[in-house]
Amino acid sequence: MSVAKLKHVYFVGIGGIGMSALARYYNARGVKVSGYDLRESTLTKALVAEGIDVHYEDLPERIPADIDLAIYTPAVPKDFGELVALEKSPVPLVKRAQALGLISQGHKTLGVAGTHGKTTTSTMAAYLMRELDTDAVAFLGGISTNYKTNYLAGKGEWLVVEADEYDRSFLSLEPDVAIISYIEADHLDIYGEESAFEDSFRQFIGKVDPAGVVITKPSIAEKLASSLKKVSVVTYGCNDASAAWNADQLCVVDGAFEFRLTCPLGVFEHIRLMMPGAHNVENAVAALAAVSATGASLEMAIEKLSGFLGVARRFERLGKIGRAVAISDYAHHPTEVAASIRAAKELFEGYRVIGIFQPHLFSRTRDFADEFARALSDLGEVVLLEIYPAREQPIEGVTPMIIFSNISVEKKYLAASSEAPALLKVLDGDVLLFMGAGDIDGLARSLVSAK
């Protein structure tokens, strides 16, 4: 459905990071926007301030009579009252991914997919393209620190979007340039088997324009070689000589990471990135390769990269809790937890780092308990919180203990979120690394603000 023909769009779950970006897109184009969310949040408050009507009760009678499109998130239960009412109504009802797919048809699209790194890499790419005056539109999976928003309005031909594998959402896109960062099993509550999860990425590759480009790791290119035959493939990596675009000579200089990039366009020295960690250097290489594939100047993109300030909740320095530096990271998969811990140890070498981790989802805790324990064991001290359920009901036998019992460090503590402030005060670390995709970020921020 053409945006030009829409007068009022309604959102069921308007406060989510992806849904709120869509709401902002329609609102910026003069379409009336309203919607429901479970609770008031920083995002819903921002939407209301932008002129969008939001309510917080499941009341079908609150759905406006004049809407001509309704968009919902798969996170909303199927028996949710407003969703049931909309399904019975004549109003077109689509998933968030379908709405995003329709919008993308009017643009050349750069889609960033993968189990890890989507939000940071897509936000980097969007930042670089905006700074290079492409006027790109962007739907981001986090709040850009540079722009203080998850949606960037623009009139350019390019759209930058996080291509999310959850609920197979990314199959609604048809990218011209696609990044695939990692393919590691996740969302097994949706996919069931790891093979089905991997097959969805093959299907995603099939959606890429035959004249387009897929940017991925050498190992993924090898694994998915048969699916990649119909597109151009660019490989990238960090300390990987087999990658066409490779970063090496990583070091910390004045609180930032510096690295060298070797690629088909030349060798570029002393590239500066404000985000710590080899995984973020890798994300930067992918973003630079993607921006170059859109036709932008690599030299100018490299020059602008040092101005990228990151994404909220992606190794975000919040301030101080007592004398400790507080960092909030969205890490909720074992690989992400391990990368966040490595980054903290590299950046704060010689300091006492305490990790506070909140598992996200009962199913993910069950599926990766051993992997979480191994990752957390790389810390000297660990505080493990209760599981954040999000959309799930409890699963029998799945508690934080299935992680905690296998963490192989002496200084480990199991605590409720309400107990964490007193415990952290007693532990008195130099760096407090808060990790998780639930409400642990709110805990960290409340402790920072309670000076």
Secondary structure as the mmCIF struct_conf table of DSSP 4:
data_model
#
loop_
_struct_conf.conf_type_id
_struct_conf.id
_struct_conf.beg_label_comp_id
_struct_conf.beg_label_asym_id
_struct_conf.beg_label_seq_id
_struct_conf.end_label_comp_id
_struct_conf.end_label_asym_id
_struct_conf.end_label_seq_id
HELX_RH_3T_P HELX_RH_3T_P1 VAL A 3 LYS A 5
BEND BEND1 LYS A 7 LYS A 7
STRN STRN1 HIS A 8 VAL A 12
TURN_TY1_P TURN_TY1_P1 GLY A 13 GLY A 15
BEND BEND2 GLY A 16 GLY A 16
HELX_RH_AL_P HELX_RH_AL_P1 ILE A 17 ALA A 28
TURN_TY1_P TURN_TY1_P2 ARG A 29 GLY A 30
STRN STRN2 LYS A 32 TYR A 36
BEND BEND3 LEU A 38 ARG A 39
HELX_RH_AL_P HELX_RH_AL_P2 THR A 42 ALA A 49
TURN_TY1_P TURN_TY1_P3 GLU A 50 GLY A 51
STRN STRN3 ASP A 53 HIS A 55
BEND BEND4 GLU A 57 GLU A 57
HELX_RH_3T_P HELX_RH_3T_P2 PRO A 60 ARG A 62
BEND BEND5 ILE A 63 ILE A 63
TURN_TY1_P TURN_TY1_P4 ALA A 65 ASP A 66
BEND BEND6 ASP A 68 ASP A 68
STRN STRN4 LEU A 69 TYR A 72
TURN_TY1_P TURN_TY1_P5 PRO A 74 ALA A 75
BEND BEND7 VAL A 76 VAL A 76
TURN_TY1_P TURN_TY1_P6 LYS A 78 ASP A 79
HELX_RH_AL_P HELX_RH_AL_P3 GLY A 81 LYS A 88
BEND BEND8 SER A 89 VAL A 91
STRN STRN5 LEU A 93 LYS A 95
HELX_RH_AL_P HELX_RH_AL_P4 ARG A 96 SER A 104
TURN_TY1_P TURN_TY1_P7 GLN A 105 GLY A 106
BEND BEND9 HIS A 107 HIS A 107
STRN STRN6 LYS A 108 ALA A 113
BEND BEND10 GLY A 114 GLY A 117
HELX_RH_AL_P HELX_RH_AL_P5 LYS A 118 GLU A 131
TURN_TY1_P TURN_TY1_P8 LEU A 132 ASP A 133
STRN STRN7 VAL A 137 PHE A 139
BEND BEND11 GLY A 141 GLY A 142
STRN STRN8 SER A 144 SER A 144
TURN_TY1_P TURN_TY1_P9 THR A 145 TYR A 147
BEND BEND12 LYS A 148 ASN A 150
STRN STRN9 TYR A 151 LEU A 152
BEND BEND13 GLY A 156 GLU A 157
STRN STRN10 TRP A 158 GLU A 162
HELX_RH_3T_P HELX_RH_3T_P3 TYR A 166 SER A 172
BEND BEND14 ASP A 176 ASP A 176
STRN STRN11 VAL A 177 ILE A 180
HELX_RH_AL_P HELX_RH_AL_P6 LEU A 188 TYR A 191
BEND BEND15 GLY A 192 GLU A 193
HELX_RH_AL_P HELX_RH_AL_P7 GLU A 194 LYS A 207
BEND BEND16 VAL A 208 VAL A 208
TURN_TY1_P TURN_TY1_P10 PRO A 210 ALA A 211
BEND BEND17 GLY A 212 GLY A 212
STRN STRN12 VAL A 213 THR A 216
HELX_RH_AL_P HELX_RH_AL_P8 PRO A 218 LYS A 223
TURN_TY1_P TURN_TY1_P11 LEU A 224 LEU A 224
HELX_RH_3T_P HELX_RH_3T_P4 ALA A 225 LEU A 228
TURN_TY1_P TURN_TY1_P12 LYS A 229 LYS A 230
BEND BEND18 VAL A 231 VAL A 231
STRN STRN13 SER A 232 CYS A 238
BEND BEND19 ASN A 239 ASN A 239
TURN_TY1_P TURN_TY1_P13 ALA A 241 SER A 242
BEND BEND20 ALA A 243 ALA A 244
STRN STRN14 TRP A 245 VAL A 253
TURN_TY1_P TURN_TY1_P14 ASP A 254 GLY A 255
STRN STRN15 ALA A 256 CYS A 263
TURN_TY1_P TURN_TY1_P15 PRO A 264 LEU A 265
STRN STRN16 GLY A 266 LEU A 273
BEND BEND21 MET A 274 MET A 275
BEND BEND22 GLY A 277 GLY A 277
HELX_RH_AL_P HELX_RH_AL_P9 ALA A 278 ALA A 293
TURN_TY1_P TURN_TY1_P16 THR A 294 GLY A 295
HELX_RH_AL_P HELX_RH_AL_P10 LEU A 298 LEU A 305
TURN_TY1_P TURN_TY1_P17 SER A 306 GLY A 307
STRN STRN17 VAL A 311 VAL A 311
TURN_TY1_P TURN_TY1_P18 ALA A 312 ARG A 313
BEND BEND23 ARG A 314 PHE A 315
STRN STRN18 GLU A 316 ILE A 321
TURN_TY1_P TURN_TY1_P19 GLY A 322 ARG A 323
STRN STRN19 ALA A 324 ASP A 329
BEND BEND24 HIS A 333 HIS A 333
HELX_RH_AL_P HELX_RH_AL_P11 PRO A 334 LEU A 347
TURN_TY1_P TURN_TY1_P20 PHE A 348 GLY A 350
BEND BEND25 TYR A 351 TYR A 351
STRN STRN20 VAL A 353 PHE A 357
STRN STRN21 HIS A 360 HIS A 360
HELX_RH_AL_P HELX_RH_AL_P12 PHE A 362 LEU A 376
TURN_TY1_P TURN_TY1_P21 SER A 377 ASP A 378
BEND BEND26 LEU A 379 GLY A 380
STRN STRN22 GLU A 381 LEU A 384
HELX_LH_PP_P HELX_LH_PP_P1 GLU A 386 ILE A 387
STRN STRN23 TYR A 388 TYR A 388
TURN_TY1_P TURN_TY1_P22 ALA A 390 ARG A 391
HELX_LH_PP_P HELX_LH_PP_P2 GLU A 392 PRO A 394
TURN_TY1_P TURN_TY1_P23 GLU A 396 GLY A 397
BEND BEND27 THR A 399 THR A 399
TURN_TY1_P TURN_TY1_P24 PRO A 400 PRO A 400
HELX_RH_AL_P HELX_RH_AL_P13 MET A 401 PHE A 404
TURN_TY1_P TURN_TY1_P25 SER A 405 ASN A 406
BEND BEND28 GLU A 410 GLU A 410
STRN STRN24 LYS A 411 LEU A 414
HELX_RH_3T_P HELX_RH_3T_P5 SER A 417 GLU A 419
HELX_RH_AL_P HELX_RH_AL_P14 ALA A 420 LEU A 427
BEND BEND29 ASP A 430 ASP A 430
STRN STRN25 VAL A 431 MET A 435
BEND BEND30 ALA A 437 ASP A 439
HELX_RH_AL_P HELX_RH_AL_P15 ILE A 440 SER A 449
#
